[in-house]
Amino acid sequence: MAIGGENGKESEFLLPGALHASDRECVITTVLGSCIAVCLWDPVTQRGGMNHYKLPLWNGDGLPSPKFGNIAVSKLIERLQQLGCRKENLKAKVFGGAAVIQSSSGLLNVGERNILAARDLLKEAGIPIVAADVGGEQSRKVVFNTRDGSVLMKKAQPQ
């Protein structure tokens, strides 16, 4: 946790495989390419959190890490419930999944698989996606406020 962001708000920068949730106002920032960030917010408690995952699904090898979508989404829900949020109140905003590295193989790229995982995992959890900016070829910077659920997002300039 870093204190002393804008106006004394808590601030956090998420690297891939990380998540953060707070019962205080926090501004969470991350930068995404093919990775996905899921922002969850409870409008009743005005609490929220964000994850940043690299790969869609943990296959059971090694340790279950939030670098995998299925682990990251369930851990974020669990953490928000520990902070007093109710799963049925949660709203999701999803970002990322860009095809920043072009593939000629014809297979779904990792960004597309990450997008599908986010949609499927949130649907399975019964959490509606109320906003999303996914896919494309540009990386994104995402800034999420856990108090009001607002997100500022900026795409990188095409190269």
C-alpha positions in Angstrom: 0.0 0.0 0.0 1.3 3.4 -0.9 -0.1 6.4 0.9 0.1 10.0 -0.3 -1.5 9.8 -3.8 -3.6 12.7 -5.0 -5.3 14.5 -2.1 -3.8 12.1 0.4 -5.8 9.1 -1.1 -4.3 5.7 -0.9 -2.8 4.7 -4.2 -1.5 1.4 -5.6 0.2 0.4 -8.9 -0.6 -3.2 -9.9 2.0 -5.3 -11.7 0.9 -8.5 -13.6 -0.3 -11.2 -11.2 -1.3 -8.7 -8.5 -4.6 -7.6 -7.0 -5.7 -4.9 -4.6 -8.9 -4.2 -2.7 -9.5 -1.5 -0.1 -12.2 -0.4 2.4 -10.8 3.1 2.0 -10.7 5.3 -1.0 -7.8 4.1 -3.2 -6.7 5.0 -6.7 -5.4 1.8 -8.4 -3.4 2.1 -11.6 -2.1 -0.5 -14.0 -0.9 -0.8 -17.6 -2.2 -3.6 -19.8 -1.3 -5.2 -23.1 -2.7 -8.7 -23.6 -3.3 -8.9 -19.8 -6.8 -8.2 -18.3 -7.8 -6.0 -15.4 -11.1 -6.7 -13.8 -12.4 -3.8 -11.6 -15.1 -4.9 -9.1 -17.1 -2.3 -7.2 -19.9 -2.5 -4.6 -22.1 0.6 -4.9 -23.7 -0.1 -1.5 -20.5 -0.2 0.5 -18.5 2.0 -1.9 -15.6 -0.4 -1.8 -13.8 -2.0 -4.7 -10.7 -3.6 -6.1 -8.8 -4.5 -9.2 -6.8 -7.5 -10.4 -4.3 -7.8 -13.3 -3.9 -11.2 -14.8 -1.6 -12.5 -17.6 -3.1 -15.9 -18.5 -6.7 -17.1 -18.6 -6.7 -20.3 -16.6 -4.6 -22.1 -14.0 -4.1 -25.7 -15.1 -3.3 -27.1 -11.7 0.5 -27.1 -12.2 2.5 -25.2 -9.6 0.9 -22.8 -7.2 -2.5 -21.2 -7.8 -1.5 -17.6 -8.6 -3.5 -14.5 -9.4 -1.5 -14.3 -12.6 -4.2 -16.6 -13.9 -7.7 -15.3 -14.5 -9.7 -17.9 -12.7 -7.6 -17.4 -9.6 -7.4 -13.6 -9.8 -11.2 -13.2 -10.2 -12.1 -15.6 -7.4 -9.5 -14.0 -5.0 -10.7 -10.5 -5.7 -14.3 -11.5 -5.0 -13.2 -13.2 -1.8 -11.1 -10.2 -0.7 -14.1 -7.8 -1.3 -16.4 -10.1 0.7 -13.9 -10.0 3.5 -14.2 -6.2 3.4 -18.0 -6.4 3.8 -19.1 -6.4 0.1 -21.9 -8.6 -1.0 -21.3 -10.6 -4.2 -24.8 -9.8 -5.5 -24.0 -6.1 -5.3 -20.8 -6.2 -7.3 -20.4 -4.6 -10.7 -17.5 -5.3 -13.1 -15.5 -3.2 -15.5 -13.1 -5.1 -17.7 -10.1 -3.8 -19.7 -7.2 -5.1 -21.7 -6.8 -8.2 -23.9 -5.0 -6.4 -26.7 -3.2 -8.2 -29.5 0.0 -6.4 -28.9 2.0 -9.1 -30.6 0.6 -10.2 -33.9 0.3 -14.0 -34.6 -0.1 -15.5 -38.0 -1.0 -18.9 -36.6 -4.7 -18.4 -36.7 -5.0 -19.5 -33.1 -6.8 -17.3 -30.6 -4.2 -15.0 -29.1 -3.6 -14.8 -25.4 -5.5 -11.4 -25.2 -8.6 -13.0 -26.8 -8.4 -16.0 -24.5 -8.1 -13.6 -21.5 -11.2 -11.6 -22.6 -13.2 -14.8 -22.9 -12.0 -16.0 -19.5 -13.1 -12.7 -17.9 -16.5 -12.8 -19.4 -17.1 -16.5 -18.5 -15.7 -16.1 -14.9 -17.9 -13.1 -14.2 -21.0 -14.6 -15.7 -20.4 -17.8 -13.7 -20.0 -15.6 -10.5 -23.3 -13.7 -11.4 -21.5 -10.4 -11.6 -22.6 -8.1 -14.5 -20.1 -6.4 -16.7 -21.3 -2.7 -16.8 -18.4 -1.4 -18.8 -15.6 -2.8 -20.9 -12.8 -1.8 -23.3 -11.1 -4.9 -24.6 -9.3 -6.3 -27.6 -7.8 -4.2 -30.4 -4.0 -3.7 -30.8 -3.2 -0.9 -28.3 -2.1 -1.1 -24.8 -4.1 0.7 -22.1 -3.5 2.6 -18.9 -6.3 2.1 -16.4 -7.0 4.2 -13.2 -9.7 2.9 -10.9 -11.2 4.7 -7.9 -12.4 2.2 -5.3 -14.7 4.7 -3.6 -16.9 5.8 -6.5 -16.2 3.0 -9.0 -15.0 5.4 -11.7 -12.4 4.4 -14.2 -10.1 6.6 -16.4 -8.6 4.7 -19.3 -6.2 5.8 -22.0 -5.0 3.9 -25.0 -1.4 4.1 -26.2 -0.8 5.8 -29.5 -0.6 3.3 -32.4 3.0 2.7 -33.6 
